[in-house]
């Protein structure tokens, strides 16, 4: 069950949504009338329990909140995920996991790209009060949509001000570059409009803690 937790960062209280083997959704106010959108998530991992295997992290857009990514059947999802992996390394203030891969899911059929060479990093939010930032951009096309992904550096604690600035910037300036553009044939008219931010985290031991979720309409 999702819960609200509080962490103290620089003397201020950071209220977070904690997910433990579950998902959440947020319908965006601009609906589906966009041509290019940037999604951002400000997060960390609760490392009260040791992490021995990186669970799958999913971030993207779906059609409505009834049948999202982890439901038995999914209406329509486009985004990125980190595959389950034993290649997980614990450092002083972050977790190093596998590379991300772009993904679409319709019904029970999931199509994934080869994981990017860029390693994924998750800050340890409870032990070090650090937070990471993940950015996803989706550009509409006919019929191919372009999906690309970017994240903050492994030892970078992203502040609230930095998170907001990156979401509004014309050009994102994280040290890690964009993953290669991935093209998917998307049919919103048939499979449903992509109008809801969907986040899933599949760990049963370590909660993902979300400080903020944001989006920017770029076109």
Backbone as CSV, one residue per row, in Angstrom:
resi,resn,N_x,N_y,N_z,CA_x,CA_y,CA_z,C_x,C_y,C_z
1,UNK,0.836,-1.193,0.000,0.000,0.000,0.000,0.874,1.246,0.000
2,UNK,0.520,2.227,-0.823,1.252,3.482,-0.856,1.081,4.219,0.463
3,UNK,2.123,4.943,0.864,2.069,5.689,2.115,2.841,6.993,1.962
4,UNK,2.615,7.915,2.873,3.333,9.179,2.898,4.410,9.103,3.974
5,UNK,5.651,9.409,3.605,6.753,9.423,4.556,7.377,10.814,4.557
6,UNK,8.080,11.120,5.635,8.733,12.417,5.749,10.225,12.226,5.983
7,UNK,11.029,12.969,5.237,12.477,12.979,5.408,12.911,14.426,5.624
8,UNK,13.968,14.607,6.400,14.484,15.945,6.665,15.714,16.201,5.801
9,UNK,15.640,17.250,4.993,16.738,17.631,4.109,17.053,19.103,4.345
10,UNK,18.255,19.377,4.816,18.654,20.762,5.063,17.750,21.474,6.040
11,UNK,17.232,20.749,7.020,16.359,21.337,8.022,14.914,21.459,7.604
12,UNK,14.601,21.105,6.357,13.224,21.181,5.861,12.638,19.779,5.720
13,UNK,11.330,19.680,5.860,10.643,18.393,5.748,10.242,18.136,4.306
14,UNK,10.624,16.981,3.810,10.283,16.558,2.449,9.263,15.439,2.557
15,UNK,8.029,15.717,2.152,6.968,14.718,2.188,6.980,13.933,0.888
16,UNK,7.010,12.599,0.990,7.181,11.753,-0.184,6.106,10.670,-0.248
17,UNK,5.803,10.264,-1.471,4.934,9.115,-1.687,5.814,7.873,-1.783
18,UNK,5.611,6.916,-0.892,6.407,5.692,-0.878,5.622,4.561,-1.532
19,UNK,6.243,3.907,-2.514,5.629,2.782,-3.207,6.432,1.525,-2.926
20,UNK,5.731,0.459,-2.581,6.368,-0.826,-2.305,5.631,-1.893,-3.111
21,UNK,6.262,-2.351,-4.169,5.676,-3.308,-5.126,4.267,-2.889,-5.545
22,UNK,4.202,-1.727,-6.119,2.923,-1.211,-6.595,3.165,-0.091,-7.600
23,UNK,2.063,0.495,-8.043,2.145,1.557,-9.035,1.218,2.695,-8.648
24,UNK,1.402,3.819,-9.308,0.504,4.950,-9.106,0.323,5.659,-10.441
25,UNK,-0.705,6.467,-10.544,-0.985,7.196,-11.765,-1.450,8.600,-11.468
26,UNK,-1.178,9.516,-12.394,-1.633,10.899,-12.277,-2.012,11.388,-13.665
27,UNK,-3.302,11.679,-13.866,-3.754,12.179,-15.157,-3.318,13.626,-15.328
28,UNK,-2.721,13.951,-16.470,-2.207,15.298,-16.693,-3.294,16.200,-17.263
29,UNK,-3.233,17.468,-16.887,-4.329,18.386,-17.201,-4.395,18.756,-18.679
30,UNK,-3.295,18.578,-19.430,-3.320,18.930,-20.856,-3.866,17.797,-21.704
31,UNK,-4.263,16.699,-21.060,-4.827,15.588,-21.803,-3.831,15.026,-22.798
32,UNK,-4.274,14.790,-24.006,-3.399,14.221,-25.030,-3.092,15.222,-26.142
33,UNK,-3.408,16.500,-25.928,-3.242,17.507,-26.984,-1.839,18.105,-26.981
34,UNK,-0.835,17.257,-26.977,0.565,17.700,-27.006,1.280,16.975,-28.141
35,UNK,2.394,17.554,-28.585,3.204,16.913,-29.615,4.552,16.441,-29.070
36,UNK,5.038,17.113,-28.026,6.260,16.692,-27.354,6.125,17.009,-25.878
37,UNK,6.427,16.034,-25.039,6.234,16.218,-23.610,7.461,15.726,-22.848
38,UNK,7.763,16.419,-21.759,8.844,16.012,-20.859,8.231,15.625,-19.518
39,UNK,8.563,14.428,-19.051,8.118,13.962,-17.738,9.324,13.909,-16.814
40,UNK,9.146,14.310,-15.571,10.237,14.270,-14.611,9.793,13.667,-13.288
41,UNK,10.694,12.930,-12.654,10.400,12.360,-11.343,11.615,12.576,-10.434
42,UNK,11.351,13.030,-9.225,12.357,13.352,-8.205,12.209,12.293,-7.118
43,UNK,13.228,11.456,-6.909,13.004,10.262,-6.091,14.264,9.755,-5.418
44,UNK,14.059,8.759,-4.575,15.159,8.045,-3.931,14.643,6.682,-3.492
45,UNK,15.532,5.872,-2.908,15.159,4.543,-2.422,15.362,4.479,-0.917
46,UNK,14.411,3.881,-0.223,14.564,3.589,1.199,15.439,2.344,1.327
47,UNK,16.601,2.500,1.895,17.539,1.379,1.997,17.612,0.822,3.410
48,UNK,16.476,0.803,4.111,16.450,0.189,5.441,16.843,-1.281,5.356
49,UNK,16.410,-1.932,4.284,16.797,-3.325,4.024,17.820,-3.326,2.896
50,UNK,18.763,-4.246,2.970,19.808,-4.327,1.948,19.201,-4.647,0.590
51,UNK,19.744,-4.030,-0.447,19.293,-4.292,-1.808,20.264,-5.286,-2.437
52,UNK,19.766,-6.448,-2.777,20.604,-7.476,-3.397,20.257,-7.691,-4.864
53,UNK,19.109,-7.170,-5.278,18.699,-7.283,-6.668,17.862,-6.074,-7.027
54,UNK,18.219,-5.455,-8.147,17.487,-4.268,-8.560,16.122,-4.652,-9.127
55,UNK,15.039,-4.175,-8.512,13.710,-4.467,-9.053,13.421,-3.583,-10.255
56,UNK,12.386,-3.902,-10.965,12.012,-3.131,-12.141,11.381,-1.799,-11.731
57,UNK,11.847,-0.735,-12.362,11.298,0.609,-12.204,10.706,1.018,-13.545
58,UNK,9.447,1.471,-13.537,8.737,1.807,-14.767,8.237,3.240,-14.681
59,UNK,8.406,3.994,-15.764,8.031,5.405,-15.774,7.594,5.780,-17.183
60,UNK,6.371,6.326,-17.310,5.918,6.703,-18.637,4.493,7.212,-18.647
61,UNK,3.869,7.135,-19.811,2.491,7.574,-19.996,1.606,6.385,-20.334
62,UNK,0.411,6.382,-19.773,-0.558,5.353,-20.119,-1.892,6.013,-20.438
63,UNK,-2.817,5.214,-20.879,-4.150,5.697,-21.217,-5.082,5.476,-20.025
64,UNK,-5.366,6.550,-19.301,-6.259,6.456,-18.152,-5.630,5.742,-16.975
65,UNK,-6.396,5.589,-15.896,-5.891,4.988,-14.662,-6.525,3.643,-14.348
66,UNK,-7.349,3.116,-15.255,-8.044,1.861,-14.970,-7.149,0.654,-15.190
67,UNK,-6.465,0.609,-16.320,-5.584,-0.515,-16.644,-4.193,0.023,-16.975
68,UNK,-3.360,0.138,-15.931,-2.028,0.698,-16.101,-0.993,-0.423,-16.255
69,UNK,0.286,-0.071,-16.191,1.351,-0.993,-16.578,1.325,-2.320,-15.837
70,UNK,1.204,-2.319,-14.524,1.302,-3.575,-13.774,-0.025,-4.297,-13.611
71,UNK,-1.106,-3.734,-14.153,-2.384,-4.437,-14.085,-2.356,-5.668,-14.990
72,UNK,-3.310,-6.561,-14.776,-3.342,-7.818,-15.523,-3.338,-7.567,-17.028
73,UNK,-4.047,-6.547,-17.438,-4.001,-6.124,-18.836,-3.854,-4.614,-18.855
74,UNK,-3.107,-4.103,-19.813,-2.795,-2.680,-19.884,-3.451,-2.081,-21.121
75,UNK,-4.191,-0.990,-20.931,-4.845,-0.372,-22.087,-3.806,0.117,-23.093
76,UNK,-2.852,0.929,-22.610,-1.846,1.495,-23.526,-0.779,2.175,-22.676
77,UNK,0.476,1.759,-22.805,1.575,2.352,-22.039,2.774,2.571,-22.957
78,UNK,3.424,3.729,-22.797,4.666,4.045,-23.503,5.617,4.699,-22.504
79,UNK,6.839,4.183,-22.401,7.779,4.780,-21.468,9.091,4.038,-21.415
80,UNK,9.661,3.971,-20.215,10.940,3.297,-20.004,10.859,2.431,-18.755
81,UNK,11.799,1.479,-18.655,11.871,0.634,-17.469,13.315,0.200,-17.266
82,UNK,13.634,-0.150,-16.030,14.893,-0.830,-15.745,14.540,-2.295,-15.538
83,UNK,15.151,-3.193,-16.265,14.825,-4.612,-16.104,15.345,-5.147,-14.783
84,UNK,14.694,-6.195,-14.260,15.204,-6.865,-13.069,16.640,-7.295,-13.327
85,UNK,17.505,-7.127,-12.345,18.902,-7.440,-12.573,19.606,-7.766,-11.271
86,UNK,20.556,-8.691,-11.339,21.391,-8.965,-10.171,22.647,-8.100,-10.208
87,UNK,22.802,-7.330,-11.285,23.964,-6.451,-11.405,23.718,-5.148,-10.666
88,UNK,23.626,-5.260,-9.363,23.329,-4.118,-8.520,24.488,-3.888,-7.569
89,UNK,24.984,-2.678,-7.505,26.097,-2.344,-6.641,25.674,-1.276,-5.646
90,UNK,25.944,-1.500,-4.372,25.605,-0.555,-3.325,26.828,0.295,-2.991
91,UNK,26.677,1.596,-3.092,27.746,2.502,-2.723,27.330,3.296,-1.487
92,UNK,28.111,4.298,-1.137,27.847,5.024,0.103,26.500,5.733,0.097
93,UNK,26.128,6.288,-1.050,24.887,7.059,-1.078,24.032,6.828,-2.314
94,UNK,24.301,5.753,-3.055,23.459,5.470,-4.217,23.528,3.988,-4.578
95,UNK,22.559,3.568,-5.379,22.474,2.209,-5.894,22.696,2.263,-7.396
96,UNK,23.551,1.400,-7.897,23.795,1.325,-9.334,23.072,0.120,-9.902
97,UNK,22.173,0.370,-10.847,21.389,-0.710,-11.430,21.628,-0.832,-12.918
98,UNK,20.834,-1.626,-13.596,21.020,-1.874,-15.033,20.587,-0.689,-15.875
99,UNK,20.949,-0.726,-17.151,20.547,0.326,-18.068,19.050,0.297,-18.335
100,UNK,18.508,1.446,-18.706,17.077,1.539,-18.987,16.773,1.019,-20.390
101,UNK,15.534,0.662,-20.595,15.077,0.283,-21.927,13.714,0.915,-22.182
102,UNK,13.488,1.320,-23.413,12.186,1.859,-23.780,11.196,0.708,-23.923
103,UNK,9.926,0.983,-23.655,8.942,-0.091,-23.639,7.564,0.440,-24.032
104,UNK,6.809,-0.378,-24.742,5.382,-0.139,-24.927,4.651,-1.394,-24.486
105,UNK,3.456,-1.209,-23.957,2.653,-2.351,-23.532,1.195,-2.089,-23.892
106,UNK,0.597,-3.046,-24.578,-0.814,-2.993,-24.961,-1.416,-4.344,-24.638
107,UNK,-2.448,-4.359,-23.815,-3.017,-5.630,-23.379,-2.012,-6.360,-22.510
108,UNK,-1.609,-7.554,-22.931,-0.573,-8.303,-22.215,0.718,-8.377,-23.021
109,UNK,0.758,-7.681,-24.147,1.931,-7.719,-25.025,2.854,-6.548,-24.728
110,UNK,4.101,-6.869,-24.412,5.094,-5.852,-24.096,6.237,-5.926,-25.101
111,UNK,6.634,-4.769,-25.617,7.739,-4.677,-26.566,8.833,-3.817,-25.948
112,UNK,10.043,-4.382,-25.816,11.150,-3.677,-25.179,12.307,-3.493,-26.157
113,UNK,13.045,-2.427,-25.961,14.294,-2.247,-26.695,15.433,-2.866,-25.885
114,UNK,16.588,-2.995,-26.481,17.770,-3.444,-25.755,18.124,-2.399,-24.708
115,UNK,18.438,-2.804,-23.457,18.782,-1.816,-22.425,19.913,-0.900,-22.869
116,UNK,19.781,0.378,-22.555,20.801,1.352,-22.910,22.075,1.074,-22.118
117,UNK,23.196,1.532,-22.666,24.468,1.319,-21.978,24.614,2.209,-20.758
118,UNK,23.794,3.257,-20.674,23.861,4.164,-19.528,23.295,3.473,-18.292
119,UNK,24.122,3.348,-17.258,23.692,2.708,-16.028,22.674,3.574,-15.307
120,UNK,21.733,2.941,-14.594,20.747,3.695,-13.818,21.235,3.861,-12.386
121,UNK,20.969,5.036,-11.832,21.410,5.343,-10.471,20.215,5.806,-9.647
122,UNK,20.104,5.256,-8.451,19.050,5.642,-7.524,19.693,6.090,-6.218
123,UNK,19.398,7.314,-5.796,19.954,7.822,-4.543,19.331,7.102,-3.360
124,UNK,20.114,6.944,-2.295,19.608,6.380,-1.052,19.006,7.509,-0.224
125,UNK,17.707,7.603,-0.228,17.050,8.749,0.379,16.976,8.734,1.879
126,UNK,16.989,7.557,2.503,16.849,7.516,3.950,18.190,7.660,4.635
127,UNK,19.211,7.002,4.112,20.505,7.022,4.778,21.302,8.289,4.482
128,UNK,21.092,8.888,3.305,21.904,10.044,2.942,21.088,11.292,2.613
129,UNK,19.759,11.164,2.598,18.861,12.281,2.266,19.101,12.797,0.854
130,UNK,19.659,11.970,-0.014,19.896,12.361,-1.398,18.690,12.018,-2.263
131,UNK,18.573,12.727,-3.398,17.498,12.452,-4.343,18.045,12.478,-5.762
132,UNK,17.528,11.590,-6.592,17.879,11.529,-8.001,16.747,12.140,-8.824
133,UNK,17.044,12.377,-10.108,16.031,12.872,-11.032,16.102,12.080,-12.320
134,UNK,14.940,11.655,-12.798,14.826,10.960,-14.074,13.945,11.797,-14.993
135,UNK,14.361,11.919,-16.245,13.604,12.688,-17.233,13.314,11.807,-18.441
136,UNK,12.082,11.853,-18.890,11.638,11.115,-20.067,10.998,12.099,-21.028
137,UNK,11.379,12.038,-22.299,10.740,12.861,-23.323,10.125,11.967,-24.389
138,UNK,8.902,12.303,-24.779,8.188,11.573,-25.828,7.757,12.577,-26.890
139,UNK,8.106,12.295,-28.135,7.746,13.158,-29.258,6.820,12.389,-30.197
140,UNK,5.687,12.968,-30.488,4.729,12.305,-31.368,5.180,12.352,-32.819
141,UNK,4.815,11.309,-33.542,5.068,11.248,-34.973,3.941,10.481,-35.635
142,UNK,4.068,10.226,-36.895,3.030,9.492,-37.630,3.685,8.496,-38.587
143,UNK,3.751,7.191,-38.178,3.151,6.650,-36.952,4.139,6.542,-35.791
144,UNK,5.447,6.787,-36.036,6.444,6.524,-34.999,6.560,7.662,-33.989
145,UNK,6.538,7.293,-32.712,6.828,8.215,-31.629,8.282,7.994,-31.216
146,UNK,8.945,9.067,-30.764,10.331,8.983,-30.312,10.361,9.048,-28.792
147,UNK,11.067,8.098,-28.181,11.208,8.028,-26.726,12.688,8.150,-26.378
148,UNK,13.018,9.027,-25.437,14.387,9.099,-24.937,14.371,9.415,-23.446
149,UNK,15.491,9.134,-22.774,15.514,9.117,-21.314,16.848,9.671,-20.832
150,UNK,16.836,10.309,-19.668,18.049,10.889,-19.102,17.924,10.923,-17.582
151,UNK,19.074,10.904,-16.883,19.034,10.907,-15.415,20.180,11.723,-14.850
152,UNK,20.078,12.035,-13.557,21.133,12.769,-12.876,22.351,11.876,-12.648
153,UNK,23.467,12.488,-12.287,24.713,11.767,-12.071,24.617,10.915,-10.811
154,UNK,25.454,9.881,-10.724,25.379,8.921,-9.623,25.604,9.556,-8.258
155,UNK,26.473,10.548,-8.151,26.785,11.142,-6.846,26.163,12.523,-6.679
156,UNK,25.146,12.795,-7.457,24.512,14.117,-7.462,23.234,14.101,-6.637
157,UNK,23.153,14.967,-5.644,21.926,15.142,-4.880,21.145,16.279,-5.523
158,UNK,20.070,15.955,-6.202,19.278,16.947,-6.925,18.335,17.651,-5.958
159,UNK,18.481,18.967,-5.845,17.616,19.744,-4.967,16.277,20.011,-5.642
160,UNK,15.327,20.490,-4.862,14.021,20.840,-5.423,14.161,21.930,-6.481
161,UNK,14.995,22.928,-6.212,15.199,24.017,-7.173,15.815,23.494,-8.467
162,UNK,16.762,22.577,-8.364,17.381,22.004,-9.555,16.378,21.168,-10.357
163,UNK,15.553,20.425,-9.643,14.523,19.623,-10.314,13.608,20.522,-11.138
164,UNK,13.141,21.594,-10.541,12.231,22.507,-11.243,12.922,23.184,-12.412
165,UNK,14.181,23.560,-12.230,14.912,24.243,-13.302,15.114,23.323,-14.501
166,UNK,15.442,22.063,-14.249,15.650,21.112,-15.344,14.357,20.852,-16.101
167,UNK,13.245,20.833,-15.391,11.962,20.597,-16.048,11.579,21.763,-16.962
168,UNK,12.054,22.966,-16.642,11.688,24.144,-17.416,12.734,24.524,-18.455
169,UNK,13.913,23.911,-18.373,15.014,24.296,-19.247,14.759,23.892,-20.698
170,UNK,15.260,24.707,-21.615,15.157,24.340,-23.029,16.017,23.116,-23.313
171,UNK,17.210,23.094,-22.696,18.122,21.964,-22.846,18.513,21.435,-21.475
172,UNK,18.264,20.155,-21.237,18.612,19.525,-19.971,20.132,19.422,-19.875
173,UNK,20.678,19.643,-18.674,22.131,19.742,-18.530,22.733,18.692,-17.606
174,UNK,22.053,17.595,-17.344,22.632,16.536,-16.543,23.895,15.985,-17.200
175,UNK,24.820,15.479,-16.365,26.059,14.908,-16.890,25.781,13.709,-17.795
176,UNK,24.827,12.871,-17.415,24.474,11.726,-18.248,23.692,12.214,-19.466
177,UNK,24.132,11.842,-20.648,23.455,12.260,-21.862,22.177,11.472,-22.112
178,UNK,21.453,11.881,-23.129,20.230,11.193,-23.511,20.551,9.790,-24.022
179,UNK,19.679,8.862,-23.723,19.768,7.562,-24.382,19.438,7.761,-25.857
180,UNK,19.834,6.809,-26.694,19.533,6.914,-28.117,18.021,6.962,-28.341
181,UNK,17.597,7.737,-29.322,16.176,7.798,-29.640,15.648,6.418,-30.015
182,UNK,14.503,6.060,-29.426,13.840,4.800,-29.752,12.517,5.119,-30.433
183,UNK,12.239,4.429,-31.517,11.034,4.702,-32.301,10.024,3.568,-32.148
184,UNK,8.784,3.948,-31.851,7.694,2.981,-31.738,6.510,3.459,-32.566
185,UNK,5.880,2.547,-33.261,4.640,2.869,-33.959,3.519,2.907,-32.924
186,UNK,2.951,4.088,-32.717,1.930,4.297,-31.692,0.629,4.721,-32.357
187,UNK,-0.467,4.112,-31.934,-1.782,4.441,-32.471,-2.704,4.768,-31.303
188,UNK,-2.756,6.048,-30.935,-3.597,6.451,-29.801,-5.085,6.339,-30.130
189,UNK,-5.441,6.554,-31.387,-6.848,6.474,-31.765,-7.403,5.075,-31.517
190,UNK,-6.563,4.056,-31.749,-7.000,2.674,-31.564,-6.823,2.189,-30.135
191,UNK,-5.687,2.525,-29.520,-5.324,1.935,-28.228,-5.548,2.835,-27.026
192,UNK,-5.898,4.086,-27.240,-6.192,4.990,-26.131,-5.196,6.130,-26.041
193,UNK,-5.704,7.320,-25.696,-4.856,8.498,-25.578,-3.920,8.397,-24.387
194,UNK,-2.681,8.794,-24.582,-1.675,8.772,-23.523,-1.824,10.051,-22.696
195,UNK,-2.538,9.951,-21.577,-2.899,11.143,-20.812,-2.635,11.022,-19.313
196,UNK,-1.935,9.948,-18.892,-1.722,9.710,-17.465,-0.279,9.288,-17.202
197,UNK,0.390,9.966,-16.268,1.726,9.553,-15.850,1.592,8.295,-14.997
198,UNK,2.368,7.275,-15.328,2.303,5.984,-14.646,3.697,5.632,-14.115
199,UNK,3.767,5.327,-12.825,5.028,4.951,-12.173,4.814,3.614,-11.476
200,UNK,5.736,2.690,-11.673,5.651,1.391,-11.004,7.009,1.029,-10.426
201,UNK,6.985,0.368,-9.289,8.208,-0.063,-8.588,7.942,-1.443,-8.019
202,UNK,8.774,-2.418,-8.374,8.424,-3.801,-8.113,9.195,-4.459,-6.965
203,UNK,9.761,-3.674,-6.058,10.460,-4.248,-4.910,9.495,-4.520,-3.761
204,UNK,9.706,-5.654,-3.077,8.915,-5.981,-1.890,9.634,-5.583,-0.609
205,UNK,10.904,-5.177,-0.706,11.707,-4.887,0.488,12.054,-3.412,0.625
206,UNK,12.290,-2.747,-0.472,12.751,-1.364,-0.439,11.780,-0.468,-1.190
207,UNK,11.200,0.478,-0.488,10.243,1.388,-1.120,10.970,2.428,-1.960
208,UNK,10.357,2.819,-3.049,10.806,3.986,-3.785,10.044,5.178,-3.205
209,UNK,10.750,6.278,-2.959,10.148,7.455,-2.340,10.148,8.602,-3.344
210,UNK,8.968,9.069,-3.695,8.797,10.079,-4.739,8.538,11.433,-4.094
211,UNK,9.476,12.354,-4.313,9.334,13.704,-3.783,8.440,14.574,-4.678
212,UNK,8.554,14.369,-5.978,7.769,15.181,-6.914,7.688,14.485,-8.255
213,UNK,6.591,14.744,-8.962,6.400,14.323,-10.342,5.931,15.553,-11.110
214,UNK,6.524,15.769,-12.282,6.193,16.979,-13.031,6.178,16.674,-14.523
215,UNK,5.582,17.575,-15.279,5.606,17.447,-16.733,5.663,18.832,-17.361
216,UNK,6.255,18.903,-18.546,6.327,20.138,-19.315,5.913,19.844,-20.740
217,UNK,5.027,20.663,-21.256,4.644,20.541,-22.662,5.645,21.336,-23.497
218,UNK,6.431,20.655,-24.306,7.468,21.303,-25.099,6.968,21.696,-26.483
219,UNK,5.928,21.039,-26.931,5.340,21.373,-28.236,3.937,20.803,-28.321
